[in-house]
Amino acid sequence: MLPKNNLTIGGWESNYHYEPAELVSGDYCDVVRAEEKMKKQLFIIGDVSGKGVAASMLMSHLHAMIHSLTSLNLDVRELVERANRLFCESTLSTHYSTLAFILAHDSGEIEICNAGHCAPILIKGNQVTKIDATGVPIGLFCSSEFGVNKYKLESGDTILLYTDGLSEAVNKDEEYGEARILKLAESLKSVAPQKIITVFLEDLKLFLSGRLKSDDLTLMVIKRL
């Protein structure tokens, strides 16, 4: 169910790393290209509740549901709100998922709807900015509403997305943390997506000092060409 990696499409270059903590993962990673005339694509990263096989099955249910909705050509807000309602009505009350949706237009405009997920990092020019959530995780409340942040990206501007397998990785009594992510991102302006992911994986390995990862890990980088 994973998308093709190292994609260049519609003026965007993307790369991701997907690493289960066990045999299968509950992380969500997806790229959906709209019809050619629509000139846009949807990048999604997320993390469903639970771990292992149960989380993986829940993620596959979410994957099928979102792909069905994308065929309706909804705007990103309506897509997330419908996905939330359907997920809420079709799963147990203890099931939920954080999700970050990036709708990238071929013109360079992006729309970001973040349903309770780790804050995406926008590397734009000389500025590095985290984009906070615009709503709660989907599946918590059937009638939840979600906001959308809009940006115009120029050549070289980049978005870093990740799951909490990165930010909440622990070395003894220290958490990797958001501050470390932001600091490292500041040194990676105008760097290719694959290189950014490699740098983060190497830094995480150094941070863990031989300790095993305890959670699923997904990173995705999207760059405007």
C-alpha positions as CSV (number, residue, x, y, z in Angstrom):
1,M,0.0,0.0,0.0
2,L,3.0,2.3,0.1
3,P,3.4,4.8,-2.7
4,K,6.3,4.9,-5.1
5,N,9.4,6.5,-3.6
6,N,11.7,9.2,-5.1
7,L,8.8,10.8,-7.0
8,T,9.1,13.9,-9.1
9,I,5.6,15.1,-10.2
10,G,3.9,18.4,-10.9
11,G,6.9,20.5,-9.9
12,W,7.4,18.6,-6.6
13,E,10.1,16.1,-5.5
14,S,9.4,13.8,-2.6
15,N,11.1,11.0,-0.7
16,Y,10.1,9.0,2.3
17,H,11.5,6.4,4.8
18,Y,9.0,3.9,6.3
19,E,10.3,1.6,9.1
20,P,8.0,-0.6,11.2
21,A,9.1,-1.2,14.8
22,E,7.7,-4.8,14.5
23,L,6.7,-6.9,11.5
24,V,4.1,-4.4,10.3
25,S,3.5,-0.8,11.0
26,G,0.5,1.4,12.0
27,D,2.0,4.5,10.4
28,Y,0.3,5.9,7.3
29,C,2.3,7.2,4.3
30,D,0.7,8.0,1.0
31,V,0.9,10.1,-2.2
32,V,-2.2,10.5,-4.3
33,R,-2.1,12.3,-7.7
34,A,-5.3,13.9,-8.9
35,E,-6.5,13.7,-12.4
36,E,-3.9,15.4,-14.7
37,K,-6.2,18.3,-15.5
38,M,-6.5,19.1,-11.7
39,K,-2.8,19.8,-11.4
40,K,-2.4,18.8,-7.8
41,Q,-1.3,15.9,-5.6
42,L,-2.0,14.9,-2.0
43,F,0.8,13.9,0.4
44,I,-0.3,12.2,3.6
45,I,1.4,11.0,6.7
46,G,-0.2,9.7,9.9
47,D,-0.1,7.3,12.9
48,V,-3.1,5.2,14.0
49,S,-3.7,4.2,17.6
50,G,-2.1,1.0,18.8
51,K,0.8,-1.1,17.6
52,G,1.5,-4.2,15.6
53,V,-1.0,-6.1,13.5
54,A,-4.1,-4.4,15.0
55,A,-2.7,-1.0,14.1
56,S,-1.7,-2.2,10.6
57,M,-5.2,-3.4,9.9
58,L,-6.7,-0.1,11.1
59,M,-4.2,1.7,8.9
60,S,-5.3,-0.4,5.9
61,H,-8.9,0.5,6.6
62,L,-8.0,4.2,6.7
63,H,-6.0,3.9,3.5
64,A,-8.9,2.4,1.6
65,M,-11.3,5.0,2.9
66,I,-9.2,8.0,2.0
67,H,-8.5,6.7,-1.5
68,S,-12.2,6.3,-2.0
69,L,-12.8,9.9,-0.9
70,T,-10.0,11.4,-3.1
71,S,-11.9,10.2,-6.2
72,L,-14.6,12.8,-5.3
73,N,-12.3,15.7,-5.9
74,L,-13.1,17.4,-2.5
75,D,-11.2,20.3,-1.1
76,V,-8.8,19.3,1.6
77,R,-10.9,20.5,4.5
78,E,-14.0,18.6,3.3
79,L,-11.9,15.5,2.6
80,V,-10.5,15.5,6.2
81,E,-14.0,16.1,7.8
82,R,-15.6,13.3,5.7
83,A,-12.7,11.0,6.6
84,N,-13.1,11.8,10.2
85,R,-16.9,11.1,10.2
86,L,-16.5,7.8,8.3
87,F,-13.6,6.6,10.5
88,C,-15.5,7.6,13.6
89,E,-18.6,5.8,12.6
90,S,-16.9,2.6,11.4
91,T,-14.4,1.9,14.2
92,L,-14.4,1.5,18.0
93,S,-14.4,4.6,20.2
94,T,-10.8,3.8,21.2
95,H,-9.6,4.0,17.6
96,Y,-8.2,7.2,16.2
97,S,-5.5,8.5,14.0
98,T,-3.3,11.6,13.7
99,L,-2.9,12.7,10.1
100,A,-1.3,15.5,8.2
101,F,-2.6,16.3,4.7
102,I,-0.5,18.4,2.3
103,L,-2.4,19.3,-0.9
104,A,0.3,20.6,-3.3
105,H,-0.7,22.4,-6.4
106,D,1.5,22.4,-9.5
107,S,1.5,26.2,-9.2
108,G,3.5,26.0,-5.9
109,E,0.6,26.7,-3.6
110,I,0.1,24.2,-0.7
111,E,-2.8,23.6,1.7
112,I,-2.0,21.9,5.0
113,C,-4.6,20.3,7.2
114,N,-3.1,18.8,10.4
115,A,-5.4,16.5,12.4
116,G,-3.5,16.3,15.6
117,H,-0.3,15.1,14.0
118,C,3.3,16.0,14.8
119,A,3.9,19.6,13.5
120,P,5.2,19.6,9.9
121,I,8.4,21.7,9.4
122,L,8.4,24.3,6.7
123,I,11.9,25.2,5.4
124,K,11.2,28.4,3.4
125,G,14.1,30.6,2.4
126,N,16.1,31.3,5.5
127,Q,13.2,30.5,7.9
128,V,12.3,27.2,9.5
129,T,8.7,27.1,10.9
130,K,6.6,24.4,12.5
131,I,3.0,24.2,11.4
132,D,0.8,23.3,14.4
133,A,-2.3,21.2,14.3
134,T,-5.5,22.7,12.8
135,G,-7.8,20.0,14.4
136,V,-7.9,17.0,16.6
137,P,-7.0,13.4,15.5
138,I,-9.7,11.9,13.3
139,G,-12.0,9.3,15.0
140,L,-12.3,11.1,18.3
141,F,-15.5,13.2,17.6
142,C,-17.7,12.6,14.5
143,S,-18.6,16.3,14.1
144,S,-15.1,17.7,14.4
145,E,-14.1,20.7,12.2
146,F,-10.7,21.3,10.8
147,G,-8.7,24.3,9.7
148,V,-6.4,24.7,6.7
149,N,-3.1,26.7,6.5
150,K,-2.1,28.0,3.0
151,Y,1.4,28.8,1.8
152,K,3.1,29.7,-1.5
153,L,6.4,27.8,-2.0
154,E,9.2,28.8,-4.2
155,S,12.0,26.8,-5.7
156,G,14.0,25.0,-3.0
157,D,11.3,25.4,-0.3
158,T,10.8,22.2,1.6
159,I,8.4,20.5,4.0
160,L,9.5,17.8,6.5
161,L,6.9,15.4,7.9
162,Y,7.5,12.7,10.5
163,T,5.7,10.5,13.0
164,D,6.4,10.3,16.7
165,G,8.8,7.4,16.2
166,L,11.3,10.3,15.6
167,S,10.3,13.0,18.0
168,E,9.5,10.6,20.9
169,A,12.6,8.3,20.5
170,V,14.3,7.9,23.8
171,N,17.9,7.5,24.7
172,K,18.1,6.4,28.4
173,D,16.2,9.4,30.0
174,E,16.3,11.9,27.1
175,E,13.7,12.3,24.3
176,Y,14.8,13.2,20.8
177,G,12.3,16.0,20.8
178,E,11.0,18.7,18.5
179,A,13.7,21.2,19.4
180,R,16.4,18.9,18.0
181,I,14.3,18.4,14.8
182,L,14.0,22.1,14.3
183,K,17.7,22.7,14.9
184,L,18.8,20.0,12.5
185,A,16.3,21.2,9.9
186,E,17.9,24.7,10.0
187,S,21.1,23.2,8.7
188,L,19.4,21.5,5.7
189,K,18.1,24.4,3.6
190,S,18.0,23.7,-0.1
191,V,19.1,20.0,0.4
192,A,17.6,17.2,-1.6
193,P,14.7,15.3,0.1
194,Q,16.6,11.9,0.1
195,K,19.7,13.6,1.7
196,I,17.5,15.3,4.4
197,I,16.1,11.9,5.4
198,T,19.5,10.3,5.4
199,V,20.8,13.0,7.8
200,F,17.9,12.6,10.2
201,L,18.3,8.8,10.2
202,E,22.0,9.1,10.9
203,D,21.4,11.6,13.7
204,L,18.7,9.4,15.2
205,K,21.1,6.4,15.2
206,L,23.7,8.5,16.9
207,F,21.2,9.7,19.5
208,L,20.0,6.2,20.3
209,S,23.5,4.9,20.8
210,G,22.7,1.4,20.0
211,R,19.2,1.2,21.6
212,L,16.4,-0.3,19.5
213,K,13.6,1.8,18.2
214,S,10.4,1.3,20.2
215,D,7.9,2.8,17.7
216,D,7.2,2.8,14.0
217,L,9.2,5.5,12.2
218,T,8.1,7.4,9.1
219,L,9.7,10.5,7.5
220,M,8.6,12.3,4.4
221,V,10.2,15.3,2.6
222,I,8.5,17.3,-0.1
223,K,10.5,19.9,-2.1
224,R,9.4,22.5,-4.6
225,L,11.5,22.3,-7.7
